[in-house]
Amino acid sequence: MLLARKEISVGSLKLNAIPRQDWSRIEVGSLFRLPFNDLLYAAQWVHRQNFEPNTVQISTLVSIKTGSCPEDCAYCPQSIRYDTGIHTHELMSLEDIRQAAQEAKAAGATRFCMGAAYRGPKDTELKIIKEMIREVGELGLETCATLGLLTPGQAESLADSGLDYYNHNLDTSESFYPKIITTRRYQDRLETLKNVRSAGIKVCCGGILGMGESREDRIQLMHTLATLSEHPESVPINHLVKIPGTPLASAEALDSLEFVRAVGVARILMPCAHVRLSAGRTDFSDELRMEYSTKTRCCFSLP
């Protein structure tokens, strides 16, 4: 049963479970510096105000077009600039997508996300992807796509196909961003999010932790997400998966409890968002995964 809305005090902070977009960077930093048990308590309290406490949503992510991406994202094995040995393929067939979606639904997934390694899709490619979206939607699954940058017209076209969610992560803070990606601007990402929102598609947007960023960068990332005009309905929190051949293959490991802190802060800042455990979650112990799962709503599976 969901609890009635009210307010709690944690340290010098007064928290409630009502979304707000006026968080200051100082407040976000204060959340990161809370004693660990206080942060766990506050995140779990906020979670229980808006979600059933003992349920999660399972989402399945399928790469519908793999590799040969022209971007230079330092974490990504699909960039054509890095030798990672990844098996590349062009767009999957509609029949293969239908089968993958049916298998995902049978395995308990209620959302099906289709990802393609593009800087941004061509309209000819988008036409095929729209057919995939309709096919998946007819199976009764929520649909999500991540295809790179979108123009306003492309976002509207995807909305017309019935797309429920569009994923486009900010990845990291604006100040750390140039150390990770040089082929697209931070503003390009924000403009795509604006186009998606304007088209009436729900936004899925989060970041990747453990890429060598500082805590201040994590504070900045969470602050940017929490002060968007509307909070993303879905906030995936990824832990860097180090892939040989990428520039971040030897990145220094992020302390696992710092990752939990970031998840907890995201839960508090965006109380109605579906905070999602995404890439890298299997790198942690079962005990730690249970600990941060108490503050999230969803997790991803791969077919």
GIWODA-V607780 format. One line per field, one symbol per residue. ss: DSSP state (H for helix, E for strand, L for the rest). phi: phi as a letter, one per 20 degrees, with the letter a starting at -180 (. if undefined). burial: 1 if it has 9 or more other ideal C-beta (glycine too) atoms within 8 Angstrom, else 0. A space follows every 10 residues. Layout:
ss->???
phi->???
burial->???
//
This chain:
ss->LLLLLLEEEE LLEEEELLLL LLLLHHHHHH HHLLLHHHHH HHHHHHHHHH LLLLLLEEEE EEEEEELLEL LLLLLLLLEL LLLLLLLLEL LLLHHHHHHH HHHHHHLLLL EEEEEELLLL LLHHHHHHHH HHHHHHHHLL LEEEEELLLL LHHHHHHHHH LLLLEEELLL ELLHHHHLLL LLLLLHHHHH HHHHHHHHLL LEEELLEEEL LLLLHHHHHH HHHHHHLLLL LLLEEEEEEL LLLLLLLLLL LLLLLHHHHH HHHHHHHHHL LLLEEEELLL HHHLLHHHHH HHHLLLLEEE EEL
phi->.feffbccdc meedccdegb ddfeffffff ffefggffff ffffffgffc cffdcceedd dceebdnmff fdgfedfeff ededmfeebf gffffffgff ffffffeofd ccdddcecfa ffffffffff ffffffffen efdbcccnfc egffffffff enfeccebff mbfffegfed bcebegfgff ffffffffen efedbbacdn enfefgffff ffffffdfgc fgfccfdddg eedgoegefd fffegfffff gffffgfffc fdfefdecgn fffefgffff feffdddbbd cdf
burial->0000000101 0010111000 1010101111 1101000111 1111111111 0000001111 1101111010 1011111110 0101000000 1101001101 1111101011 1111111111 1000110111 1111111010 1011111111 0101111110 1111111111 1110011001 1000000111 1110111010 1011111111 1010001111 1111110100 1111111111 1110110110 1001010111 1111111111 1011111111 1001000110 1111111111 100
//
